[in-house]
């Protein structure tokens, strides 16, 4: 995974907390939000079809293992991925995924029938 080239330079130039940098950060995080949206949709489908929670956890464990391998391989095999700006991009994306996991964990725990 590599940050889009057009937005990456503007992210590094300014402080990540500066108000003028918000559009650049939103552009960078949009790819990760697409992944989160797909995960949300898949989780909703599993819940709607009454898939047992233990199986839901197993499926998502496999999905996140795949994401882990893909990110790791991209970092190892592509030199252009080894940069500060790409590190910030990956860090922000992983924070999005972590936030989704906490939210989804609550939903799955609530979803467990008594």
Secondary structure as UniProt FT lines:
FT   HELIX           5..13
FT   TURN            16..17
FT   HELIX           19..21
FT   HELIX           22..48
FT   TURN            49..50
FT   HELIX           53..77
FT   HELIX           79..81
FT   HELIX           84..111
//
